[in-house]
Every structure is written in structure tokens, then in C-alpha cells.
Amino acid sequence: MARYIGPVCRLCRREGMKLLLKGERCHSEKCAIERRNFAPGQHGKDRRMKVVGYGLQLREKQKVRRHYGLLERQFRNLFEKASQSTGVTGDVLLSMLERRLDNVVYRMGFGTSHPQCRQLVRHGHLQVNGRRVNIPSFLVKPNDVVEVRSKSRSNPTILAARDATAHAPTPNWLEVDREALRGRVLAMPKREELVQLQLNERLIVELYSK
């Protein structure tokens, strides 16, 4: 499957905010937003255009899509599933994004970034309810137990990520045992607990509803 392999700090600068794509670097003075908080490109500093209408909707969608590391087709398919579900489409969409296995691993602190967590899942280091799952888009549900497999509990990358994210708060809809490298989904995530970004999901719904 295709994936973005370019400089991720460029994406943060394009959106004008931290998308938390490089783990601990995003919380240091080396963050691109801290050093060069303007759009990338030759004329990045000169861009003074006011974003309205379609442009505002597009930027909101790109912000969310890039934060979670999804391609356009993946994001569109997820939106279609959310629109066919009961409930407010925007809230359902964000809930599905949060319940992706790679994101749950990230929220539990077993990886420092979404790309790293996606790789951990792809390489088979995680299991759900005792069964190995290597699909990052797998949606967890309440009472699911997500844990690092016994063969991977000495993995230096996972242990380093656990120590590096010790200060990060755990969402209320998750219960995490950091020593055992295990977590449990307590409930469906609520809107106010969903994401680390400031966003307006209604603009995404408006964009795809045209």
C-alpha cells in the first residue's frame, strides 16, 4: 500500500500547527513549528491569503488525515462508513479514527508517534484479546484487551517509547498497565476525549457532503 515518505515536518508547517508526527521531537525546541512557523516553499513567508469556504474545509480534512497518517482513499472510505452509521457523522468519524489499533497503541504510550505505532502493528508485535493482529486499521471495541506479545516485551523500541511517554496522560476511555505493556478499552471514546488537535469535524462533513 502506498504511503507518504516525504518530510513530515513540512506537513505540520503547511497546516500551521503541530500534528505530532515525530514523537518527542514535537515537544522540543527542534520542532519545525517552533523554528519556522510559516508555510513551506519559496514564498511561504509571504502567504497572507485568508482561507474561507472550500479552503477552510480542505485544511480541516487534511489536518485530521495527516495526524492519523491516512491516505485520501482510506479516509474517504472511513467517512462513508461513519455516514452510514447511527449518530452524528462527525463524532462517529472521530471515534472510528481513535479506535484504530495503531492509534490505540499510540494513546497507550507504546509508541511515540503514529508512524512508529503503525509499524509495530504491521510487524506483529501487538495482540488483541490474545490473538495477534497486524492490521493498523483494526477497530477495537469496549472490553477489548490490547497488549504487546510476550515475544516482543523486551523490544527496545517499545520499552524506550513507554519510558519516553510516561508523562503523557491516558485517555479516560482506556485503562493502561504500563509495566505489563497491556491496556483495556473501557468504553467508546466521547467527543471531548477524542483527539489532541483543535478541529471542527463539521467542516469535514460539509466537504464530503457536497
C-alpha positions, 0 to 999 in steps of 0.5 A: 500500500502506498504511503507518504515518505516525504518530510513530515515536518513540512506537513505540520508547517503547511497546516500551521500547527503541530500534528505530532508526527515525530514523537518527542521531537514535537515537544522540543525546541527542534520542532519545525513549528517552533523554528519556522512557523510559516508555510513551506516553499519559496514564498511561504513567508509571504502567504497572507491569503485568508482561507474561507469556504472550500479552503477552510474545509480542505485544511480541516480534512487534511489536518485530521488525515495527516495526524492519523497518517491516512491516505485520501482513499482510506479516509474517504472510505472511513467517512462513508462508513461513519455516514452510514452509521447511527449518530452524528457523522462527525463524532462517529468519524472521530471515534472510528479514527481513535479506535484504530489499533495503531492509534490505540497503541499510540494513546497507550504510550507504546509508541511515540508517534503514529508512524512508529505505532503503525509499524509495530502493528504491521510487524506483529508485535501487538495482540488483541484479546490474545490473538495477534493482529497486524492490521493498523486499521483494526477497530477495537471495541469496549472490553477489548484487551490490547497488549504487546506479545510476550515475544516482543516485551523486551523490544527496545523500541517499545520499552524506550517509547513507554519510558519516553511517554510516561508523562503523557496522560491516558485517555479516560476511555482506556485503562493502561498497565504500563509495566505489563505493556497491556491496556483495556478499552473501557468504553467508546471514546466521547467527543471531548476525549477524542483527539489532541488537535483543535478541529471542527469535524463539521467542516469535514462533513460539509466537504464530503457532503457536497 
